Amino acid sequence: MPHRRFRFGVSGRGDTLAQWRDFARKAEDLGYSTLLLPDHFGPQLAPLIALGVAAQATRNLRFGTLVLDNDFRHPAVVAKEAATLDLLSDGRFELGIGTGSRPEDNEQSGIPLDSPGVRYERMVETIRIVKSFFVEETVTYNGKHYQVSGLRGYPKPVQQPHPPLLMGARGPRMLRLAAKEADIIGVMGPDESAAERMALVRDAAGDRYAQLEFNALYLRVQVDGKPTTGIPEFSNMAGLVGSKSEIVEYLEQRRETLEVSYVVVIGTAIDAFAPVVADLAGT
């Protein structure tokens, strides 16, 4: 099987309209494939609105959520907003969605935090509704957690049958779901057991495995000593730290052993990581 080509994303930063537009343009100019935003009730912009604005400031840059928290929106709202964003960006949107990673978001917002089993059930139903919305004229779905009746699937996304679906997964249940439903998978968890998780994905994906893309997010990045300061809460995390040549070698090795070819870095490293992007993007 030919190896998957490298592409790179960067997590967006900006506190004003001017800063946000400038960051998006810089990401495009430096060769990053995708500008992404997480979905938290913290010091960040609301992802879907911000990505729509960035799309108007760029030409070829793709946009993605890494990832929307399924607790925060009804799937009918997710589907309509995702289709709208794909339409208004001329088909440059990647829909990342997950069950949530920070309980404090629920605590701060007052949105109930249910058990992992319930959140998994809702995730399955959300995927069914969203994918149907993208391709069907109307959607009717009667699930345990969500019900829609005659929901009109408008607008339709530019990318057909749907924008790429990105899912992060760690446990066997979510890994199997991602293998069957996602186009891009972030296989999470410790490196020591990564091969086992990849084997599970390969078995569950079957014939579609060759079309899958594997993603990794790095929140601690330092290339040749830059940036000189990091974010304290990520200081103890594994990351991409070393010389440019060391990081290039590490990413090539990760692609060889774990097939990770879609690499996303934190926004503070956008300039420092650019030489790695220049060396590897598209190879």
Stockholm file with secondary structure:
# STOCKHOLM 1.0

chainA/1-283         MPHRRFRFGVSGRGDTLAQWRDFARKAEDLGYSTLLLPDHFGPQLAPLIALGVAAQATRNLRFGTLVLDNDFRHPAVVAKEAATLDLLSDGRFELGIGTGSRPEDNEQSGIPLDSPGVRYERMVETIRIVKSFFVEETVTYNGKHYQVSGLRGYPKPVQQPHPPLLMGARGPRMLRLAAKEADIIGVMGPDESAAERMALVRDAAGDRYAQLEFNALYLRVQVDGKPTTGIPEFSNMAGLVGSKSEIVEYLEQRRETLEVSYVVVIGTAIDAFAPVVADLAGT
#=GR chainA/1-283 SS CCCCCCEEEEECCCSSHHHHHHHHHHHHHTTCSEEEECCCSSSSCCHHHHHHHHHHTCSSCEEEESCEEGGGSCHHHHHHHHHHHHHHTTSCEEEEEESCSCHHHHHHHTCCCCCHHHHHHHHHHHHHHHHHHHHCSEEEEECSSCEEEEEECCSCCSSSSCSCEEEEECSHHHHHHHHHHCSEEEECSCGGGHHHHHHHHHHHHGGGGGGCEEEEEESCEEETTBSSCCCGGGTTSCCEEECHHHHHHHHHHHHHHHCEEEEEECGGGTTTTHHHHHHHTTC
#=GC SS_cons         CCCCCCEEEEECCCSSHHHHHHHHHHHHHTTCSEEEECCCSSSSCCHHHHHHHHHHTCSSCEEEESCEEGGGSCHHHHHHHHHHHHHHTTSCEEEEEESCSCHHHHHHHTCCCCCHHHHHHHHHHHHHHHHHHHHCSEEEEECSSCEEEEEECCSCCSSSSCSCEEEEECSHHHHHHHHHHCSEEEECSCGGGHHHHHHHHHHHHGGGGGGCEEEEEESCEEETTBSSCCCGGGTTSCCEEECHHHHHHHHHHHHHHHCEEEEEECGGGTTTTHHHHHHHTTC
//
